[in-house]
Amino acid sequence: MSDSTTLPGTAGARSPLVIFGLGALAELLFGYDLGIIGVALLSIEQDFALDTITRGLVVSSILFGATLGVGVAGWLSDRLGRKPALILTGVIFALSGVVAALAPNVESLIAARMIMGLGVGASAVVVSVYLVEVAPTHLRGRVGAMGQLMVVSGILLAYLVGYALQPFHAWRWMIGLSAIPAIALLIGLAFMPETPRWLVMRDRLEAARRALTMLGRASHEVDTELDELVRAHRAGTINGTAKSSVIKQMLAPRLRSASLAAAAVAILVQFIGVNSIIYYAPTTLSRAGFGDAAAVTANLGIGVVNLVFTIIGVLIMDRFSRKRLMGMGALVMLCTMGLLGLYAALQPAPSMTGAWINLLGMMLFFAAFALSWGVCVRVVISELFPSSIRGTAAGLILVLNWLANFVVGQAFPSLLDYSASLSFFLFAGVGVLAWLFVTFYLPETGSGRSLEEIQEKA
């Protein structure tokens, strides 16, 4: 009988799957901390006096911290190692979760969530680097996608916890419970190897050999892969270049088009409206006609749709072109937002009918997003850059991504207070721009093309 935890090519080893799962666990914390605030906000408003600005800060402070975290995490992982960077990420998640849960006032809650954001930003960079570098080549895409699956799983977990605790208005427990998986991550990291590639970069060849063995490579595969890593290191393809040099390369004529495409994707994915739903769906649904408890229950449906269609997206993303998936996804999302905006304009008064229309519209939006932009964006950004600068360039692009996320998180409460229909129409307008950009500008990075072919045509 075959072992269900055995991966192809791992000679019956159990440890690789565990290592991949633990490596991706920080992304579950990423999703949980982003998802829980939407439910917790309904109870926080009963303890603290929140106006529109402070409500936005409670949500968006984590995004500002993430912008800082993503900006330095890649450098720290290059300097200290992938594993120490993950340990630091786990410590930040654990401590900030406890501090936020004990916050005596809204100012300290905002500060704690800003610190929490450092962990969110770090996980967005370090987890992807770790998974790609420990995965065998033939499983790299599947293993790399575990991070996105963990994010949406964390969001759904947040919705489930919020559903269970919202009747008790226990927002402190909602936020503080994030410390439990953070502690599990820290314990697991004690038994996980550093990535072989980083060890080779530091000329620690015996440690790299042990890491490859721990990762389930067969003895003949260990020697072959280690020789390849050493040759790549000596050829200068592993060592990163200085950030200033990377920026110059990104702006040089050869990569300028690819850099613009990556930056546009990183920004558009935030302004298309997905995180306004993640952060404010309970508030939006409550105002549309559900009560607070019913809005939290309905929010579970959104989380389930997100997870199910993300799984489907991971399974199909290599069978369709990236452009086709992202183009069709943008088209469905812009139509959904446009219809929600039209309904909100024609039926401004809260009603159960309106609440259900909003819920179904959000579910359809998330299904389209998860199948397309949700699974493709990080992959496309990485594929657009050559191997020599891929990690640092992707990290720099993600700074723009989190800045845009911060703007959405901070601005949406004011926009929602002013006009729900205008909010939806603006997101629909961005959807039009996203569809035009993908259709007429974004290079194709899938359809079986090698990374070298992508670079030639970028």
C-alpha positions as a printed Julia matrix, in Angstrom:
458×3 Matrix{Float64}:
   0.0    0.0     0.0
   1.41   3.42   -0.9
   1.96   6.04    1.74
  -0.5    8.89    1.3
   2.08  11.4     2.52
   4.8   10.25    0.12
   5.68  12.61   -2.71
   6.99  11.38   -6.02
  10.73  11.17   -6.0
  11.13  11.29   -2.23
  11.92   7.63   -1.75
   9.06   7.07    0.64
  10.03   9.93    2.95
   7.36  11.47    5.11
   9.24  14.62    6.08
   9.03  16.66    2.83
   5.25  17.07    2.93
   5.43  18.08    6.58
   8.24  20.53    5.81
   6.31  22.07    2.92
   3.19  22.43    5.09
   5.07  23.99    7.99
   6.92  26.28    5.61
   3.58  27.54    4.31
   2.03  27.88    7.79
   3.05  31.54    8.08
   0.76  32.2     5.11
  -2.16  30.75    7.11
  -1.41  33.38    9.77
  -1.25  35.96    6.98
  -4.78  35.0     5.85
  -6.15  34.71    9.39
  -4.96  38.14   10.5
  -6.33  39.75    7.34
  -9.66  37.92    7.51
 -10.49  38.16   11.22
 -10.65  41.94   11.41
 -13.83  42.16    9.31
 -15.78  40.13   11.9
 -13.94  41.52   14.93
 -14.69  45.08   13.83
 -18.39  44.61   14.59
 -17.49  43.97   18.27
 -14.56  46.38   18.51
 -16.95  49.21   17.72
 -18.9   48.33   20.87
 -15.81  48.73   23.1
 -14.05  51.63   21.42
 -15.54  54.75   19.89
 -14.58  54.47   16.23
 -15.17  57.13   13.65
 -14.61  56.58    9.95
 -10.89  57.38   10.15
 -10.1   55.2    13.18
 -12.18  52.34   11.74
 -10.04  52.5     8.62
  -6.85  52.64   10.69
  -7.8   49.55   12.69
  -8.03  47.68    9.38
  -5.28  49.33    7.34
  -2.59  49.61   10.04
  -1.69  45.97    9.38
  -1.31  46.83    5.69
   1.07  49.7     6.41
   3.15  47.36    8.57
   3.06  44.76    5.79
   4.43  47.33    3.36
   7.43  47.82    5.64
   7.77  44.08    6.25
   7.76  43.1     2.6
  10.37  45.78    1.9
  12.99  44.32    4.26
  12.07  40.63    4.48
  13.81  39.63    1.26
  17.02  41.33    2.37
  16.85  39.68    5.81
  16.27  36.23    4.29
  19.29  36.71    2.03
  21.47  37.91    4.89
  20.32  35.71    7.81
  18.82  32.74    5.95
  15.29  31.71    5.0
  14.72  29.75    8.21
  15.78  32.55   10.62
  13.56  34.96    8.68
  10.64  32.55    9.13
  11.42  32.26   12.85
  11.38  36.06   13.17
   8.06  36.1    11.29
   6.56  33.56   13.72
   7.75  35.57   16.74
   6.17  38.73   15.34
   2.86  36.95   14.72
   2.78  35.41   18.22
   3.68  38.55   20.17
   1.58  40.99   18.15
  -1.48  38.74   18.41
  -1.26  38.69   22.21
  -0.57  42.44   22.45
  -3.48  43.28   20.13
  -5.83  41.05   22.15
  -4.87  42.9    25.36
  -5.03  46.39   23.84
  -6.55  48.83   26.37
  -7.49  51.42   23.75
  -7.85  51.85   20.03
  -4.44  53.52   19.69
  -2.6   50.51   21.1
  -4.72  48.16   18.98
  -3.71  50.08   15.86
  -0.04  49.96   16.91
  -0.18  46.21   17.61
  -1.77  45.51   14.23
   0.9   47.59   12.55
   3.54  45.34   14.14
   1.47  42.32   13.11
   1.69  43.66    9.58
   5.47  43.25    9.64
   4.86  39.52    9.94
   2.22  39.57    7.21
   4.58  41.31    4.79
   7.51  39.09    5.71
   5.49  35.92    5.17
   4.39  37.13    1.73
   8.03  37.14    0.62
   9.88  34.58    2.73
   7.37  31.72    2.46
   7.42  31.82   -1.34
  11.22  31.87   -1.42
  11.47  29.02    1.1
   8.95  26.77   -0.67
  10.47  27.3    -4.1
  13.96  26.57   -2.84
  13.13  23.38   -0.91
  10.77  21.86   -3.5
  12.0   19.36   -6.09
  11.85  20.78   -9.61
   8.97  18.58  -10.79
   6.78  19.72   -7.85
   7.83  23.36   -7.65
   4.64  24.84   -9.04
   2.37  22.74   -6.85
   4.44  23.33   -3.71
   4.72  27.06   -4.44
   0.92  27.27   -4.69
   0.59  25.96   -1.12
   1.19  29.5     0.11
  -1.93  30.86   -1.62
  -3.96  27.88   -0.4
  -2.8   28.62    3.13
  -3.81  32.29    2.78
  -7.38  31.48    1.78
  -7.52  28.69    4.38
  -6.49  31.23    7.0
  -9.22  33.6     5.84
 -11.84  30.84    6.09
 -10.51  29.85    9.53
 -10.89  33.48   10.6
 -14.49  33.49    9.4
 -15.21  30.27   11.33
 -13.65  31.65   14.53
 -15.52  34.91   14.06
 -18.77  33.02   13.54
 -18.24  31.07   16.78
 -17.19  34.03   18.92
 -19.2   36.94   17.48
 -22.31  36.19   19.61
 -20.11  36.77   22.67
 -18.53  39.92   21.18
 -15.18  38.28   21.98
 -13.03  40.22   19.55
 -10.0   39.93   21.83
 -10.13  36.14   21.6
 -10.65  36.34   17.83
  -7.4   38.27   17.41
  -5.43  36.59   20.2
  -6.03  33.05   18.93
  -3.64  33.77   16.05
  -0.84  33.17   18.55
  -1.59  29.41   18.57
  -0.59  28.62   14.95
   2.3   31.07   15.35
   3.64  28.99   18.24
   3.08  25.82   16.19
   5.13  27.38   13.4
   7.98  28.19   15.79
   8.01  24.66   17.17
   7.94  23.16   13.69
  10.78  25.35   12.46
  13.08  23.72   15.02
  12.86  20.52   12.93
  13.01  22.11    9.47
  16.16  22.56    7.38
  17.55  25.74    5.91
  17.19  25.77    2.14
  20.02  24.0     0.29
  20.43  26.94   -2.07
  21.06  29.45    0.75
  23.53  27.05    2.39
  25.44  26.7    -0.87
  25.53  30.49   -1.13
  27.34  30.45    2.22
  29.67  27.59    1.14
  28.16  25.26    3.75
  28.13  22.27    1.43
  27.83  19.52    4.04
  24.87  21.29    5.63
  23.33  21.62    2.16
  23.83  17.89    1.6
  22.09  17.08    4.9
  19.23  19.44    4.01
  18.69  17.73    0.65
  18.62  14.35    2.38
  16.15  15.64    4.97
  13.99  16.89    2.12
  13.65  13.34    0.85
  16.02  13.4    -2.11
  17.46   9.97   -2.99
  21.22   9.58   -2.5
  22.0    9.87   -6.22
  19.72  12.92   -6.48
  21.52  14.63   -3.59
  24.89  14.56   -5.37
  23.41  15.67   -8.68
  21.38  18.53   -7.23
  24.22  19.7    -4.99
  26.6   19.8    -7.97
  24.06  21.87   -9.92
  23.66  24.33   -7.04
  27.43  24.7    -6.66
  27.88  25.3   -10.39
  25.07  27.87  -10.38
  26.59  29.6    -7.37
  30.01  29.81   -8.98
  28.45  31.15  -12.15
  26.86  33.92  -10.1
  23.22  32.93  -10.69
  22.33  32.38   -7.04
  23.94  35.36   -5.37
  21.63  38.36   -5.26
  22.71  41.76   -6.44
  22.42  45.03   -4.56
  18.98  46.6    -4.52
  20.21  49.68   -6.34
  21.59  47.44   -9.09
  18.3   45.53   -9.26
  16.31  48.74   -9.62
  18.61  49.88  -12.43
  18.11  46.58  -14.21
  14.34  46.77  -13.75
  14.28  50.23  -15.34
  16.7   49.36  -18.14
  15.15  49.08  -21.62
  15.37  45.27  -21.64
  13.21  44.86  -18.52
  11.26  48.11  -18.44
   8.2   46.6   -20.07
   8.23  43.57  -17.75
   8.67  45.79  -14.69
   5.75  47.98  -15.75
   3.6   44.89  -16.3
   4.5   43.47  -12.88
   3.84  46.79  -11.14
   0.5   47.22  -12.89
  -0.63  43.7   -11.93
   0.45  44.27   -8.31
  -1.56  47.5    -8.06
  -4.62  46.49  -10.07
  -5.16  43.33   -8.01
  -5.73  45.55   -4.95
  -7.9   48.23   -6.56
 -10.13  45.69   -8.25
 -12.01  45.34   -4.95
 -11.12  41.95   -3.48
  -9.74  43.18   -0.17
 -12.65  45.54    0.39
 -14.73  42.36    0.63
 -12.25  40.51    2.84
 -11.97  43.4     5.31
 -15.48  44.84    5.24
 -17.88  42.12    4.02
 -19.64  41.74    7.41
 -20.06  45.52    7.69
 -21.27  45.81    4.08
 -23.72  42.9     4.43
 -25.0   44.21    7.77
 -25.76  47.59    6.21
 -27.33  45.94    3.18
 -30.01  44.29    5.32
 -28.56  41.41    7.34
 -28.19  41.8    11.07
 -24.7   41.52   12.55
 -25.06  37.82   13.38
 -26.55  36.95    9.98
 -23.81  38.98    8.24
 -21.11  36.97   10.03
 -22.87  33.72    9.05
 -23.18  34.84    5.45
 -19.49  35.74    5.5
 -18.7   32.04    5.94
 -20.15  31.37    2.5
 -17.73  33.86    0.97
 -14.82  32.12    2.7
 -15.89  28.68    1.46
 -16.25  29.94   -2.11
 -12.8   31.54   -1.89
 -11.16  28.31   -0.73
 -12.97  25.96   -3.12
 -12.29  28.04   -6.22
  -8.67  28.66   -5.19
  -8.16  24.89   -5.12
  -9.75  24.63   -8.57
  -7.6   27.52   -9.79
  -4.39  25.84   -8.61
  -5.39  22.65  -10.44
  -6.2   24.37  -13.76
  -3.71  27.25  -13.89
  -1.12  25.26  -15.87
  -3.76  24.02  -18.33
  -4.82  27.49  -19.54
  -2.88  30.57  -20.5
  -2.35  33.12  -17.76
  -3.76  35.87  -20.0
  -6.97  33.95  -20.68
  -7.58  33.17  -17.0
  -6.86  36.72  -15.84
  -8.8   38.3   -18.71
 -11.91  36.21  -18.12
 -11.62  36.76  -14.37
 -11.41  40.54  -14.79
 -14.44  40.5   -17.11
 -16.61  38.61  -14.59
 -15.41  40.77  -11.69
 -16.11  44.07  -13.43
 -19.58  42.9   -14.5
 -20.36  41.76  -10.95
 -19.25  45.04   -9.4
 -21.15  47.0   -12.03
 -24.38  45.1   -11.33
 -23.96  45.52   -7.56
 -23.4   49.24   -8.07
 -26.49  49.53  -10.26
 -28.65  47.67   -7.73
 -27.33  49.82   -4.85
 -28.15  52.97   -6.83
 -31.7   51.83   -7.67
 -32.51  50.26   -4.27
 -30.63  52.32   -1.67
 -32.75  51.25    1.34
 -31.56  48.16    3.29
 -33.61  45.02    2.71
 -33.22  41.26    2.91
 -33.47  41.09   -0.88
 -30.65  43.56   -1.2
 -28.6   41.71    1.4
 -28.92  38.43   -0.53
 -28.09  40.11   -3.84
 -24.97  41.6    -2.26
 -23.96  38.24   -0.82
 -24.44  36.37   -4.09
 -22.59  39.09   -5.97
 -19.65  38.87   -3.56
 -19.57  35.07   -3.92
 -19.53  35.33   -7.72
 -16.81  37.97   -7.52
 -14.66  35.77   -5.28
 -15.17  32.7    -7.46
 -13.89  34.65  -10.47
 -11.02  36.18   -8.51
  -9.86  32.9    -6.94
  -9.85  31.11  -10.3
  -7.8   33.8   -11.99
  -6.02  36.71  -10.33
  -5.86  35.0    -6.95
  -3.71  32.11   -8.15
  -1.92  33.86  -11.01
  -0.66  37.22   -9.75
   2.32  36.12   -7.63
   3.31  33.54  -10.22
   3.16  36.04  -13.08
   5.17  38.65  -11.16
   7.91  36.07  -10.5
   7.88  34.77  -14.08
   8.34  38.22  -15.59
  11.84  38.67  -14.14
  15.08  36.8   -14.91
  16.46  34.39  -12.31
  19.38  36.65  -11.38
  17.1   39.32   -9.87
  13.79  37.47   -9.46
  13.6   37.43   -5.65
  14.62  41.03   -4.99
  12.63  42.4    -7.94
   9.48  40.57   -6.86
   9.95  41.89   -3.32
  10.22  45.45   -4.57
   7.09  45.03   -6.69
   5.21  43.66   -3.66
   5.92  46.93   -1.83
   3.67  48.61   -4.41
   1.13  45.84   -3.89
   0.92  46.46   -0.14
   0.88  50.24   -0.52
  -2.16  49.86   -2.77
  -3.67  47.47   -0.23
  -3.15  50.07    2.5
  -4.9   52.75    0.44
  -7.92  50.48   -0.16
  -8.16  49.47    3.5
  -7.98  53.06    4.68
 -10.22  54.67    2.07
 -13.03  52.12    1.72
 -14.9   52.94    5.0
 -15.24  56.6     3.96
 -16.26  55.58    0.46
 -18.83  53.11    1.8
 -20.27  55.77    4.14
 -20.53  58.2     1.26
 -22.07  55.85   -1.32
 -22.16  52.05   -1.63
 -23.1   52.28   -5.3
 -20.15  54.6    -6.03
 -17.84  52.1    -4.31
 -19.0   49.29   -6.57
 -18.85  51.46   -9.7
 -15.27  52.51   -8.95
 -14.2   48.88   -8.54
 -15.99  48.06  -11.81
 -14.05  50.87  -13.5
 -10.77  49.43  -12.26
 -11.97  46.06  -13.56
 -12.31  47.57  -17.03
  -8.73  48.87  -16.82
  -7.57  45.45  -15.6
  -9.28  43.67  -18.5
  -7.8   46.09  -21.05
  -4.34  45.76  -19.54
  -4.38  41.96  -19.49
  -5.83  41.7   -22.99
  -3.57  44.18  -24.78
  -0.39  44.54  -22.71
   0.42  41.73  -20.27
   2.9   39.21  -21.74
   1.91  35.56  -21.71
   3.98  33.73  -19.08
   2.21  30.34  -19.16
   1.16  28.0   -21.96
   4.25  25.84  -21.48
   6.75  28.62  -22.12
  10.1   28.34  -20.41
  11.36  31.22  -18.31
  13.99  31.92  -20.96
  11.31  32.22  -23.65
   9.37  34.62  -21.43
  12.43  36.83  -21.02
  13.02  36.92  -24.77
   9.46  38.09  -25.46
   8.88  40.3   -22.36
